[in-house]
Amino acid sequence: MTDLASLRPGQPSQRRGRVRLRTLILIRWIAVAGQAAALLIVRAGLGYELPMGWAMAAVAASCIVNIAASLPRGSTWLDDTKAALFLGYDLLQLAVLLYLTGGLHNPFAILILAPVTVSATVLSRRSTTGLALLAVAAVAVLALMHLPLPWADRAFRLQPLFIAGLGLALGLSVLFIAVYVFSVAEEARRMSHALSASQMALDRERQLSALGALAAAAAHELGSPLGTIAVVAREIARDLPGDSPLRADVEPLLSQSQRCRDILAGLAARPEAEHGAPFDALPLDVLVDTVAAPHRSTRVALAVDLAPPRPGDPVPTLPRRAEILHGLGTLVENACQFARSAVEVAIRWDSAQMTIVIQDDGPGFDPGLVDRLGEPYLSGGHQGRQGDGEHMGLGIFIAQTLLARTGAGRRFGNRPAGGAEVAVTWQRDPRMAAP
């Protein structure tokens, strides 16, 4: 089976490159252009007296930082910590500008949500939490400390209650966006990783199948030359005198050529090496035996229960597809992993559908998680199957995704007598019936 642990979230290989530096630099240039334009419009267009020296110095500082960050050549990817520091600077620079231009009286104070939103989309929970707390602290400071806006009507003042309410709204918005956007983005990241793992598993099965077909082709193509070598070697051995010194060379040639022919014959005889009839479709019992064979062990008794075929209704068949083999194999492996002593795979069918039921005598699924089984990286719960919850969740997700591509229905549950039960059902297709 594919090493699923290599795709778990939080591994160093996934934290190494969170976001591209060029993307953050581009966003900052846009912010710098907007800040400079807003300052110039307010000062020159509206005639408001602002501390332009200090404000433009804050904008120039972002330009300098951006130029310095642009010096490394190539496509640089920032890790979680560096990206968080990058966004943290943007948040502090914006807070300085807001302090110089009226604090929360400035309608552009809403932009303080932007760095937190970006962090919640691409960075870790720790970095997003840190930036959210920094934003809330900045909002609180700006609500109390800032330079006044030079309103045209000098007597105009916003009520302190309004400023307090605006500050509270901004603070709650920061926290809400951090939690909400992070949760949605994390779910999307998990789904992306899980689908990548599913594709890797499917590609591996296809590579194994292609390798088997290649072995069969090699056995077929090499059989004739080896046969010719063996015939010639036998003719030479027959014509050589008994005391000839060449006989010591001919006899190993005969034995080794025969050994090569035996190896190639073994490769050609394996069902997994065949890519044509009659192995394009297998009866259900043969398919299940093929899937269960790698998981038989002395610790767990693995039995296959086949319902007796009815007259005129032989055992139905399924295509020998990588999705079916790997999906069922993952479910059988999971059952064997958690079973105490026995796993049973029951095969049932009628005129409408065919079903494979996998049962074990283990602790069963956590009742609180049964309805969520099939979600990638599912963890949590303190009853039923425990251990590596993320690994279990990803394995079942891969099995469910691959089987769904074949039109299979899946049902997870617990047996009344104890243990887990997984049923995989296909609608009966007359074209797949055994001849």
C-alpha positions in Angstrom: 0.0 0.0 0.0 1.0 3.6 -0.5 2.8 5.3 2.4 0.0 7.6 3.4 1.9 9.2 6.3 4.0 11.1 3.7 0.9 13.2 2.9 -0.3 14.1 6.3 -0.8 17.8 7.0 1.9 19.4 9.1 4.8 17.4 7.8 7.9 19.5 7.3 7.8 18.8 3.5 4.5 20.6 3.4 5.4 23.5 5.7 8.5 24.3 3.7 6.8 26.3 1.0 3.6 27.9 2.0 3.4 30.9 -0.3 5.5 32.4 -3.0 7.5 35.5 -2.2 6.7 37.0 -5.5 3.0 36.9 -4.8 3.4 38.8 -1.4 5.7 41.3 -3.1 3.1 42.0 -5.8 0.3 42.4 -3.2 2.5 44.9 -1.3 3.3 46.9 -4.4 -0.5 47.2 -5.0 -1.0 48.3 -1.3 1.8 50.8 -1.6 0.3 52.3 -4.8 -3.1 52.5 -3.1 -1.7 54.1 0.0 0.3 56.8 -1.9 -2.7 57.6 -4.2 -5.0 57.9 -1.2 -2.7 60.3 0.6 -2.1 62.5 -2.4 -5.8 62.6 -3.2 -6.8 63.6 0.3 -4.0 66.2 0.6 -4.1 67.7 -2.9 -7.7 66.9 -4.0 -9.6 67.5 -0.7 -7.2 69.9 0.8 -6.9 68.1 4.2 -3.8 68.9 6.2 -2.1 65.6 7.0 1.4 64.8 8.4 2.5 63.9 4.8 6.2 63.6 5.8 5.7 60.9 8.3 2.9 59.2 6.2 5.0 59.1 3.0 8.0 57.9 5.1 5.8 54.9 6.1 5.0 54.2 2.4 8.6 54.6 1.4 9.6 52.1 4.1 7.4 49.5 2.4 9.0 50.3 -0.9 12.5 49.7 0.6 11.4 46.4 2.2 9.9 45.3 -1.1 13.0 46.1 -3.1 15.2 44.3 -0.6 12.8 41.3 -0.8 12.9 41.3 -4.6 16.7 41.0 -4.8 16.9 37.1 -4.5 16.5 35.7 -8.0 14.3 32.8 -8.9 10.9 31.7 -7.5 11.4 31.8 -3.7 8.9 30.1 -1.5 8.5 31.4 2.1 8.0 29.0 4.9 5.3 29.6 7.5 7.3 31.7 9.8 8.8 34.0 7.2 5.5 34.5 5.5 3.9 35.4 8.9 6.6 38.0 9.5 6.1 39.4 6.1 2.4 39.9 6.7 3.1 41.1 10.3 5.1 43.9 8.9 2.3 44.9 6.5 -0.2 45.0 9.4 2.1 47.2 11.5 2.8 49.5 8.6 -0.9 49.9 8.0 -1.5 50.6 11.7 1.2 53.4 11.6 -0.6 55.0 8.6 -3.9 54.8 10.3 -2.4 56.3 13.5 -1.2 59.3 11.4 -4.5 59.7 9.6 -7.3 59.5 12.2 -7.2 55.9 13.6 -10.6 54.3 13.4 -12.0 57.6 12.2 -10.4 56.7 8.9 -12.7 54.6 6.7 -9.7 52.7 5.4 -9.3 51.1 8.8 -11.2 48.1 7.4 -8.1 47.2 5.5 -6.6 45.9 8.7 -8.5 42.7 8.0 -6.5 42.0 4.8 -3.2 40.5 6.3 -5.3 38.3 8.6 -7.4 37.0 5.7 -4.3 36.2 3.6 -2.7 34.4 6.6 -5.9 32.4 7.3 -5.8 31.2 3.6 -2.3 30.0 3.3 -0.5 29.9 6.7 -0.7 27.7 9.8 -3.1 28.0 12.7 -0.3 29.3 14.9 0.7 32.1 12.5 -2.9 33.1 11.8 -3.6 33.3 15.6 -0.6 35.5 16.1 -1.5 37.9 13.3 -5.2 38.0 14.5 -4.1 38.9 18.0 -1.7 41.6 16.6 -4.6 43.0 14.5 -6.9 43.1 17.5 -4.2 44.9 19.6 -3.7 47.4 16.8 -7.5 48.1 16.6 -7.6 48.6 20.4 -4.6 51.0 20.3 -6.0 53.0 17.3 -9.4 53.3 19.0 -7.6 55.1 21.9 -4.5 56.8 20.4 -4.3 58.5 17.0 -3.8 61.8 15.4 -7.0 63.7 14.6 -8.4 64.0 11.1 -8.5 67.6 9.9 -12.2 67.7 9.1 -13.5 70.7 7.2 -15.9 71.4 10.0 -13.6 71.6 12.9 -16.5 71.1 15.3 -17.3 67.6 13.8 -16.5 64.8 16.2 -17.5 61.1 16.1 -19.1 59.9 19.3 -16.8 57.8 21.5 -19.5 55.1 21.7 -19.5 54.9 17.9 -15.7 54.5 17.9 -15.9 51.9 20.6 -18.5 50.0 18.6 -16.5 50.2 15.4 -13.4 49.0 17.3 -15.4 46.0 18.7 -16.8 45.2 15.3 -13.4 45.3 13.7 -11.9 43.1 16.4 -14.7 40.6 16.2 -14.4 40.6 12.4 -10.7 39.8 12.6 -11.3 36.8 14.9 -14.3 35.6 12.8 -12.4 35.8 9.5 -9.4 34.1 11.1 -11.4 31.2 12.3 -13.9 31.0 9.4 -11.4 31.4 6.5 -8.8 29.2 8.1 -11.3 26.4 8.6 -12.5 26.5 5.0 -9.0 26.8 3.6 -7.7 24.0 5.9 -10.5 21.7 4.7 -9.6 22.5 1.1 -5.9 21.8 1.8 -6.8 18.5 3.4 -9.0 17.5 0.5 -6.2 18.5 -1.9 -3.7 16.4 -0.1 -6.1 13.5 0.2 -6.9 13.6 -3.5 -3.2 13.7 -4.3 -2.7 10.6 -2.1 -5.6 8.9 -3.9 -4.0 9.7 -7.3 -0.7 8.3 -6.1 -2.3 5.1 -4.9 -4.1 4.7 -8.2 -0.9 5.5 -10.2 1.0 2.9 -8.2 -1.6 0.2 -9.0 -1.5 1.1 -12.6 2.3 1.0 -12.7 2.2 -2.5 -11.1 -0.3 -3.6 -13.7 1.8 -2.2 -16.5 4.8 -3.9 -15.0 3.0 -7.2 -15.1 2.0 -6.7 -18.7 5.6 -5.8 -19.5 6.8 -9.0 -17.8 4.4 -11.1 -19.8 5.5 -9.4 -23.1 9.2 -9.9 -22.2 8.6 -13.6 -21.4 6.8 -14.0 -24.8 9.5 -12.2 -26.8 12.5 -13.8 -25.1 11.1 -17.3 -25.2 12.0 -17.9 -28.9 15.6 -16.7 -28.7 16.2 -18.8 -25.5 14.6 -21.8 -27.2 17.0 -21.4 -30.1 20.0 -21.1 -27.7 18.9 -24.2 -25.9 18.5 -26.3 -29.1 21.9 -25.2 -30.4 23.6 -25.9 -27.0 22.0 -29.4 -27.0 23.3 -30.1 -30.5 26.8 -29.0 -29.6 26.7 -31.1 -26.4 25.6 -34.1 -28.4 28.4 -33.8 -31.0 31.2 -33.1 -28.5 33.4 -36.1 -27.5 33.0 -37.2 -23.9 36.5 -36.0 -23.0 36.3 -32.7 -24.7 37.3 -29.7 -22.6 34.4 -27.7 -24.1 31.9 -29.9 -22.4 32.5 -28.0 -19.1 31.3 -24.8 -20.8 28.4 -26.3 -22.7 26.7 -28.0 -19.8 26.3 -24.7 -17.7 25.0 -23.0 -20.9 22.3 -25.7 -21.2 21.3 -25.5 -17.5 21.2 -21.7 -17.3 19.2 -21.4 -20.5 16.7 -23.8 -19.1 16.6 -21.8 -15.9 15.9 -18.6 -17.9 13.1 -20.3 -19.7 11.5 -21.5 -16.4 11.7 -18.0 -15.0 10.0 -16.5 -18.1 7.4 -19.2 -18.1 6.6 -18.4 -14.4 6.2 -14.7 -15.3 3.9 -15.4 -18.2 1.7 -17.7 -16.1 0.9 -15.1 -13.4 -2.6 -13.7 -13.7 -1.4 -10.2 -12.8 0.9 -10.3 -15.8 -2.0 -10.9 -18.2 -3.6 -7.9 -19.9 -6.1 -9.7 -22.1 -8.9 -12.2 -21.7 -9.8 -14.0 -19.5 -8.4 -11.7 -16.8 -10.0 -8.4 -17.8 -12.9 -9.4 -15.6 -12.8 -11.7 -12.6 -15.6 -13.5 -10.6 -16.2 -11.9 -7.3 -14.8 -14.7 -5.3 -11.5 -14.7 -7.3 -11.3 -10.9 -7.1 -11.8 -11.0 -3.3 -9.2 -13.7 -3.0 -6.7 -11.7 -5.0 -7.4 -8.6 -2.8 -7.2 -10.6 0.5 -4.1 -12.6 -0.3 -1.5 -10.0 0.8 -3.3 -9.5 4.2 -3.5 -13.1 5.3 -1.5 -13.7 8.5 -1.3 -16.0 11.5 -2.6 -13.3 13.8 -6.0 -12.8 12.1 -8.1 -15.5 10.4 -9.3 -14.0 7.1 -12.2 -16.0 5.6 -14.1 -15.4 2.4 -17.8 -16.4 2.5 -19.4 -17.0 -0.9 -23.1 -17.5 -1.2 -23.9 -20.7 -3.1 -24.6 -19.9 -6.7 -28.2 -20.3 -7.8 -29.1 -22.3 -11.0 -28.8 -20.1 -14.0 -27.2 -17.3 -12.0 -23.4 -17.9 -11.8 -21.0 -15.8 -9.7 -21.0 -12.3 -11.3 -17.8 -10.6 -12.3 -16.2 -7.3 -11.9 -13.5 -5.6 -14.1 -10.0 -6.1 -12.8 -9.4 -2.3 -12.3 -6.8 -0.7 -10.1 -9.5 1.3 -8.4 -11.4 -1.8 -7.2 -8.3 -3.7 -6.2 -6.7 -0.9 -4.2 -10.0 0.3 -2.7 -11.1 -3.1 -1.5 -7.5 -3.9 -0.4 -7.4 -0.8 1.8 -10.7 -1.7 3.5 -9.5 -5.3 4.1 -6.2 -4.1 5.4 -8.0 -1.7 7.8 -10.2 -4.6 9.0 -7.2 -6.8 9.6 -5.3 -4.1 11.4 -8.1 -3.6 14.0 -9.5 -7.1 14.2 -8.9 -9.1 17.4 -8.8 -12.6 15.7 -11.0 -12.8 12.6 -12.1 -10.9 9.5 -14.8 -12.2 7.2 -15.5 -11.0 3.7 -19.0 -12.0 2.6 -20.0 -12.0 -1.1 -23.7 -11.6 -1.9 -25.7 -10.8 -5.1 -29.1 -10.8 -6.6 -30.6 -9.8 -9.9 -30.2 -6.1 -9.1 -26.9 -5.7 -7.3 -23.8 -7.4 -5.9 -22.3 -6.6 -2.5 -19.0 -7.3 -0.7 -19.3 -7.0 3.1 -16.1 -6.8 5.2 -16.6 -7.6 8.9 -14.2 -7.8 11.8 -14.4 -8.6 15.5 -12.4 -5.5 16.6 -13.6 -2.5 18.6 -15.7 -1.1 15.7 -15.9 2.5 14.6 -16.5 5.4 17.0 -20.3 5.9 17.0 -19.8 9.6 16.9 -17.7 9.4 13.7 -19.5 6.8 11.7 -21.4 9.4 9.7 -18.2 11.3 9.0 -16.2 8.3 7.8 -14.7 9.0 4.4 -13.6 12.5 5.3 -9.8 12.9 4.8 -7.6 13.1 7.9 -10.5 12.3 10.2 -9.4 12.2 13.8 -10.9 12.6 17.2 -13.2 10.4 19.3 -12.3 8.2 22.2 -14.3 5.1 21.5 -13.9 2.4 19.0 -11.0 2.3 16.7 -8.1 4.4 18.0 -4.5 4.9 17.1 -3.5 7.0 14.1 -6.8 8.6 13.3 -5.4 10.7 10.5 -3.9 7.7 8.8 -7.2 5.7 9.2 -9.2 8.6 7.8 -7.0 9.1 4.8 -7.0 5.4 4.0 -10.8 5.2 4.1 -11.0 8.4 2.1 -8.8 6.9 -0.6 -10.7 3.7 -0.7 -14.0 5.5 -0.9 -12.8 7.8 -3.6 -11.4 5.0 -5.8 -14.5 2.8 -5.4 -16.8 5.7 -6.2 -15.1 6.0 -9.5 -16.3 2.5 -10.3 -19.9 3.4 -9.4 -19.8 1.6 -6.0 -22.0 2.5 -3.1 -20.4 2.4 0.4 -21.9 1.9 3.9 -20.0 2.0 7.2 -21.4 0.8 10.5 -20.9 -1.4 13.5 -22.1 -5.0 14.0 -24.6 -5.7 16.8 -22.3 -8.3 18.2 -19.3 -5.9 18.1 -16.9 -5.0 15.4 -17.0 -2.9 12.3 -18.8 -3.6 9.0 -18.2 -2.1 5.6 -20.5 -2.9 2.7 -19.5 -2.1 -0.9 -22.3 -2.4 -3.5 -22.4 -2.3 -7.3 -25.5 -2.3 -9.4 -25.7 -5.4 -11.4 -24.5 -4.9 -15.0 -25.5 -7.8 -17.3 -22.4 -7.1 -19.4 -20.3 -8.1 -16.4 -22.0 -11.4 -15.8 -19.9 -14.6 -16.1 -20.3 -16.5 -19.4 
